[in-house]
Amino acid sequence: MMQRLDTLLTLCGATSLLIATAGCSGTANPNSEDGAEVGAVKEASGGVPEVRASDDCDPATFGALCNPNFDGETTLAQFQAELAARQSVGKWKYSSGVNTKSGRPVNVTSRAGETHTFTVVANFGGGFVPALNTASGNPTPAPECLANPNARNVTVLSGTSQLVTTGPGGTLPPGKYRVQCCIHPWMRTEIEVK
């Protein structure tokens, strides 16, 4: 995880840590949502519950932090202004919570230009980018965000999807879980496995 932070800071330069709004973008083309509601729980193909990570980064102003093929419109200056005013940025979000049955996977899909994390935490907190923690009012990182990558702390690159297993022996056994992005700590949702 610390290596990712070093990469973020290297990409962003030393002039402003607030520019460190995400990790490097992937090369996949996520395309836009074609008008679909991002906040609603969606079913991926095959009836698999889906959690979506979304943002609206403008590749021209976010530079290497945003997938150059992404069709976002929020400039870095707009992002910073909204974060300063609200301690969050509305278009940087996870879809609403998911309830699923044990043994059924959950698909984590990026409809975003930036990299995000899907991290199960005991309690919501900050992430691993200190400037974004401070700006979002989350000065104390969630311990899980500082842990090495594992099945409950995964990176979701722009335009990619990952299946998270549920049930006994799976990544998420039956129970209720808080999930956040460790880069943008206001991105939060909940998953219940029954």
N, C-alpha and C positions, 0 to 999 in steps of 0.2 A: 504494500500500500504506500509506503514511504517513497518507493521508486516512482510510483504514479504521480505523487505530489511533486517530486523533483522534476519529472517530465513536464508537468503543468507549469511550474514556475520557469523552467527553461524556455518553453514555448512562449510564455507570456512576457518574458523579459522582466527586468527588475524595475521598470518605470511605474508599474501599477499592479498591485496584487488583485485589484478588483477585476482586471482583465482575465484573471484565472477563473473563468466561469464554467469551464468544463475541461475534460480531457481531450485528447486528439480525436478527431472524428474518424469514423471508418470510411471505407471507400464505396460502400453500397449506396445506391440511390433510393432513399426512403420515399420520395414523392410525397405530395400533400395528401391530406385525409379525404379528398374529394367530397368535402362537405359533411362527412360523418361526424357525429358528436363524440368528442374525445372523452368527456367526463363520464359517459355512460359505460357500464360494463358491457363488453362485447364478447361474442362467442367466436372464436377462431374457427377455421374450417374443421369439420369433424366434431363440432360441439364442444370443443375444449374452451374452458373459461379463459379470458384474456385480460391481462393488465397492460395498459399502454403507458409508455413514457413519451411525453410530447414536449416540444419547445417550439420556438419561432425564430431561431437565430438567423440573422442576415449574414450570409457568407462573406460579403464584401467588407463589412465592418468587424466581424468576429475573427476573420482571418483563419489561421490554422485550427482554431477551436471549433469551427463549424464545417461540416461536410460541404465541399464546394458545389456539389450537385443538389444541395437542399434548397427548397423554394421558400425560405423564411423571409420575414419582412421587418422584424424587430431589430433595430440597430443596437450596437453595443452601448451607445450613449443613452438610448431609451431604456435598455435593460438596467443600466446603472441608476438612472433616475427613478425608475419604478421600485427597484430594490431599496434605494435610500428612503423613499417615501412610505413604502408599505411593508418592508422587511420580507418581501416575497415578490415574485414576478408571475403574474397570473397565467401566462401561456407556458410556463415551465411547471409541469404537473404530471402526476400519475392519475390514471382514470380512477373512478370511485372503486370502493372495496369489492372483493369477490368472495362469495360463499360457494364452496364446492364440497363434493363428497370425497371421502378418503379413497385413495387409489386412483383418482382422476388427476391428470397433470394440469398445471396452470401454465399458459403460454405468456411469457413476458416479451412484449413487442415494442420496439423503438419506432416511433413516428416522429423522430426528432433529428435535428441536425448535429447536435452535440452528443458526446458520450455521457451516459448516466450510470449509476450503480443501482442494483436491486439488492438491498441489504436488509436482512431481518434483524431487528433491534429489540432489546428488552424495553427500552424507553427511547422515545424520540429525542434527538439532540443534534449537535453540530456534526459536520463531516470532517474531511481532511484538508479543506482549503480554508485557512484561518480568516482571510479577508471576507469570504462569503459567510462564514460562521458569525462573525461580528456584525456584518451588514444585515443579516437575517435575524439577529437577536438570539442566536444559538451558540454562545461562546464556549460551551463545554461539549466536545465531541462525544458522540455515542461510542462506547468502547469498541463495538463491532465494526465501526468505520475505520478504526486504526488497526484492525486485525489483518492478517494476510488473507488474500483471496481464498474463498472456500465455497462450498455449495450454497451457503446462506449469504454470501457476500460476493456477488459477481458483477462484472462490468458488462454493460449492454451498449454495444457500439451503434452508431447511427445506422438505421435501416436493417437491423438484425433482430432475430427472435431467439429465445431460449425457452426450453421446457423445464419447469420445476416440478419435481415429483412430489406426490403427497402420499400419505398413508404410512403404516408401520414400516420402518426401515427406509422411508423416503426422506427427502430434504425437509418436508413439512409434515410431520405426523399430525394426527387430529389435534386441534387446538386453535387458538386465535393468535394472529401474528401482526406485529407492526412492521411496515416496510418503509424505508426511506432511501433517497438518493444521498450518497455520502459526498457528492460534489455540490449539489444544490439542496441543502438540508430542509427546505420548506416543501420539497416534493415528497409527499407522504400518502400512504394508503394502508388499508388493513385487509387481511385475508383470513377467512375462517374455514378450516377444514373439519368437516363433520364425520 
